[in-house]
Amino acid sequence: MNNLLENLNPEQLKAVLHKDGSRLIVAGAGTGKTTVITRRIAYLIESGQAKPEEILALTFTEKAASEMAERAEGRLPYGYFDLWISTFHGFAERLLKEHGLAIGLPGDFKLLNEFEQWALVKKNLDKFKLDYYRPLGNPTKFIHALLKHFSRAKDEDVSPAAYLEYAEGLKENLDGMLSGNDKIAEQEIARLNEVANVYQVYQQLLLDNNYLDFGDLINYVLKLFRERPAILEKYRRQFKYILLDEFQDTNWAQYELVKILAAPANNLVVVGDDDQSIYRFRGASMSNILQFNKDYPEAAKIVLVKNYRSAQNILDLAYEFIKRNNPNRLECQLAESGKLNKKLVAQNKGEGAIEVIQGADLAEEVKLVVDKIVELKKRDKTATLNDFAILVRANDSANDFMAELARRGLSYIFGASRGLYAKPIIMDAIAYFKLLDNYHESAALWRILNLPFFAFSERELVELNQLAAKTARSLYEVISDGAALKLDGALAKKIKPVLALISKHSALAREKSAVEVLPAFLEDSGYLKFLAKTENQKNLEAISLLNQFLKRLSAFASASDDKSVKAFLAELNLEREAGEAGSLAPDLEAGPEAVRLLTVHGAKGLEFKYVFIANLVDKRFPTTLRGEPIELPDALVKEILPAGDIHLEEERRLFYVAMTRAKQGLYFSWAPDYGGKVKKKASRFLTELGLVKKIVPLNKGDKGGLKLMEKEPLKIPPTPFVKGGIIPSHFSYSQLAAYSACPYQYRFAHILKIPVRGKETFSFGKTMHATLQKLFILINEKKGLGQAELFGNPPSPPLSGGVRQVFPPDKGGLRGVVTLDEILKLYEQSWVDDWYESKKKKQQRRQQGKEILKAFYEKYKGNWPEALHLEKKFSWKITSGEADYIVRGAVDRIDKYEGGLKLVDYKTGRPKDKLTFSDKEQLLIYQLAAGELFREEVKALAFYYLDDNSEAEFLGSAKDLEKIKAKIIGVVEEIKQGKFPPQPGQLCDWCDFNGICEFRN
């Protein structure tokens, strides 16, 4: 355990060792808050104060939750089963999936994203009886304004009923609402009543369609805890310790949920920094961190001020700047007690560079910034491009910097969260869809013909376009009638495979879903082979974008009755009408070295040696105040609003976050000319920093650094792609099996992540697994057990008057807990419709699944297995010498069995007469993991073959377990060394990548 506490400073150590009760940890930028949280989690487990499932850690992004989990598992000697590290919304969704029935929610609810909410409202506009807010033109902005308002209401835990009650109450107090003009008062009350009624209609639409939005997740869990005390008590007993990261970013409803769950023991540790509260536009309430002191007056406070990131002069500059937000800062609020000093103290020696870069205009500002990057890169021999970040206030401001970096030959990664549909490779895919939908989309065909692997010359393409214009035909008509138009023989030869491709995929598009058509195009056209041929940043990014687009198509297929290309294009047009550009999930840590281009919000939590904060002019940073289109009435706002300019203070905190990303160099750039008639003024923040006087005005006609800008592009040596985060940090059985079958196949699937066509076996298997998981959740819910009680927590008592019902066992077991009709309904809900060869094959499989479930029901209806855990995820650590390897997995079902445990894995393939060691490997890995992570002994392993409802049961011997452990270590070590030799053989016939692999047999 000593290594858990090593290298911690006294304040960090105190935070980690804190025992019971509430505690506020004020963690300044770069002071190691994630280290404190993850070490505390590991310490609580290793010291025996809590089991992994008794700790709840909540944060705000999937990336932060994933990083926290990885760092925690790195500190635990064996790994863990079921460590509850999650986002707020992920935690709430998990609880509602399991207990939603208790408050009348369907277990199969669908969570809507912003576009899906917009589309729901647009489709049902006639149901919203509007007068004040009736749109006169395009309703797009109006819908967004309403949805933002509803979201804001949910942040404050204001239900439609509460909103209506407030609005109705105003009618009774008309005279007291506004003085003077009764007509104004009447109109205002009518407006609020209209908003309240629209809110109620929207919420009813969600419920009628089994939909929830993100605000609902938190509010319904609050409802669950308030109305079902037995369920609340179950989780209060389970979660002995609660840790909350980025506390300053919580909204009122989220904080309320945490307070309810933590009571009465209140073993609650919150970590935050009021100076880094930057998400008010998402409903975050900085007042929560100020309110915590009042809610928990006995709470101990720890302030982390030792900064392991930045030079002292950078920290001093940032501190003096943020003090302008006084008195609305925690440090100032608690000044009377004298217990809070947030001035950060650098642990790294030496001063950092602080400079202002001024261009004559935007173009010169951009070039001077890139010049400085080139200069620093040459001067600092240890620096890579990964050490440089350009931070902007808004995504649009990054465009000029991207263009200049590209012109100078400098790799960059843009961390935008929107814009998928504007990426070139996605535009190619969309163009191909348009072509399949309508041959006469000449612009779409032109884009496809320009793809490099089709090898049309510019002259040939111009000739085709001229022919189309000359003969008044579409481009498709020209290439399909080449003989009549007497096209050149070489050109006609190139056209032939393109026509064949279009013809083949047009037929496919009439029968298959969009998510099935895209992989066919990528493989049959040679696009995948083209991308896999050269491993460079551009191609790896393109592959990542294709995978994101495939996820988008999969989501469309899951949510739509019509899954066709035509239907997807219609939804795409609707998305664009809603102002959507496609969600992006950039991986800032993948690939070779590159400059990072980020918004300041996107840079939160990151650090760089050199930081450039760009476009520092008036009205860009700080931005002008944009009020909410529809304000939530003050009477419904539960957070305590501070006095002063709330917007300016938020912008100041955002600027503080930008400054504190820098380690050794902090650069501010601006220019007085951004186009337009009016010259720009330098940002007021530069004045507040005392840096305006350091700006040297450029003489008229002065070209500044233009000579430096014309140098040759900087040549950056390529970074090996098997290092720097490309090799996975953890492994699964399927990954290990893929490598054992063929390391080159593993490279395609898990290093390059080449998208592949799905298989009907996977679709059917996923359907059956999901059905059985839902079945046993339903059984446990009806039996009053909830999910597993493996770790010693007794089941929640049945609810008086609630939906839970206890079925006393008869001699045959729990007869009648579920019906066959209920099981078949779960099957229909779980059905995955894609990747079947034909409609006939799909119908056969669908019927086969029903027969399997009928047989399963007949086998177990009198005595259902006692399933303790379903889809039980684990993270298991193997140590080899000084190296630790993480293996992750999920056990389909864990049953109570002969005083111990039985691990069950479902199989939809044919049963095997005799299991080889290779066949057993998956469950042997699970046995190894469970043996170290569970308290109870594993008594049996079983493959359950659904085709004939038979079981192949066995248990690994000590020799088997040593053998599989050695194999895991051997395989992982070879992967870590970047060894991916091809192994051509019989498996090539079934390999997903045989169309692009030059070594195939």
Secondary structure, DSSP 8 states (H G I E B T S, - for coil): -HHHHTT--HHHHHHHH--SS-EEEEE-TTS-HHHHHHHHHHHHHHTTS--GGGEEEEES-HHHHHHHHHHHHHHSSSEEE--EEEEHHHHHHHHHHHHGGGGT--TT-EE--HHHHHHHHHHTGGGS--STT--SS--HHHHHHHHHHHHHHHHTT--HHHHHHHHHHHHHTHHHHSSS-HHHHHHHHHHHHHHHHHHHHHHHHHHHTTEE-HHHHHHHHHHHHHH-HHHHHHHHHH-SEEEESSGGG--HHHHHHHHHHHTTTT-EEEEE-GGG---GGGT--THHHHHHHHH-TT-EEEEE-EESSS-HHHHHHHHHHHGGGTTSSHHHHTGGGT------EESS-S--EEEEEE-SSHHHHHHHHHHHHHHHHHH-TT--GGGEEEEESSGGGGHHHHHHHHHTT--EEE--SB-GGGSHHHHHHHHHHHHHH-TT-HHHHHHHHTSGGG---HHHHHHHHHHHHHHT--HHHHHHTTTTTT--HHHHHHHHHHHHHHHHHHHHHHHS-HHHHHHHHHHHTTHHHHHHHS--HHHHHHHHHHHHHHHHHHHHHHH-S--SHHHHHHHHHHHHHTT---B----TTSSS--EEEEEHHHHTT--EEEEEE---BTBBTTB-----SS---GGG--S---SS-HHHHHHHHHHHHHHTTEEEEEEEEE-S-SSSSS---B-HHHHHTT-GGG-----TT--TTHHHHTS---------TTSTT-S-SSB-HHHHHHHHH-HHHHIIIIIS-------HHHHHHHHHHHHHHHHHHHHHHHTT--S--TTS-------TTSS------BTTBSTTSS-HHHHHHHHHHH------S-HHHHHHHHHHHHHHHHHHHHHHTTS---EEEEEEEEEEEEEETTEEEEEEEEEEEEEEETTEEEEEEEE-S---SS--HHHHHHHHHHHHHHHHH-SS-EEEEEEEETTTTEEEEE---HHHHHHHHHHHHHHHHHHHTT------SGGGGG-TTTTT-TT--
